[in-house]
Amino acid sequence: MKYWITRTLRVAAFALATGIAFMGAGNVFGISAVQSAAFGAVGAVLGLLATLLFTYAGKASVPDADFDKAINQAIESVASDAKDKKKS
């Protein structure tokens, strides 16, 4: 049960960090920083959840190694996107 709490906190931290990373991206599209943060966080978390659900569908569980790999790939993707948005 404890690992569910840890995983939930990790996904929540990912969502918050993603929102912070995309706060300024909304200026390009004419939306507020809060809207931009929410949009970026929701999109990134949905992508992560889809990856985790596919893993569960294929293995009937999500082992720690697969969870770590999925969240680390999502973090790298957000970091890359955030860098690209700052250059624009």
GILIN-V656668 format. One record per residue. PSI is psi in degrees with one decimal (none if undefined). D_FIRST is the distance of its C-alpha to the first C-alpha in Angstrom with 1 decimal. Layout:
# GILIN-V656668
psi-><PSI,PSI>
d_first-><D_FIRST,D_FIRST>
This chain:
# GILIN-V656668
psi-><-36.8,-36.3,-26.1,-38.5,-45.7,-45.0,-41.5,-44.0,-37.5,-41.7,-39.3,-41.9,-39.6,-45.3,-45.4,-45.6,-38.9,-43.4,-43.7,-41.6,-30.4,10.7,-40.8,-12.1,-24.7,-23.1,-34.3,-36.0,2.1,27.5,162.8,164.8,-37.8,-43.9,-41.3,-42.8,-44.9,-44.2,-46.0,-42.7,-44.4,-45.4,-44.2,-42.1,-39.5,-40.0,-43.6,-46.2,-38.2,-43.4,-44.8,-37.9,-38.9,-40.2,-45.1,-42.1,-36.1,-28.3,-7.4,15.5,169.7,92.1,155.8,-41.4,-39.8,-38.6,-46.9,-43.4,-45.0,-46.8,-35.5,-37.4,-39.4,-40.2,-45.4,-39.7,-44.7,-42.9,-41.1,-45.0,-40.1,-40.3,-42.5,-38.6,-35.8,-30.1,-26.1,none>
d_first-><0.0,3.8,5.5,5.5,7.0,9.1,10.2,11.1,13.0,14.7,15.9,17.1,18.9,20.4,21.6,23.2,24.8,26.1,27.6,29.3,30.6,32.2,33.6,37.1,37.2,38.1,41.5,42.6,41.9,43.0,39.8,38.4,36.0,33.3,33.8,33.7,30.5,28.8,30.3,29.3,25.7,25.3,27.1,25.1,21.6,22.9,24.1,20.8,18.9,21.7,21.3,17.6,18.5,21.4,19.3,17.0,20.3,21.8,19.2,16.9,14.0,13.8,13.9,13.4,17.3,17.8,15.5,17.4,20.6,20.2,19.4,22.2,24.6,23.9,24.6,27.8,28.9,28.6,30.3,33.1,33.6,33.7,36.4,38.3,38.3,39.5,42.4,43.6>
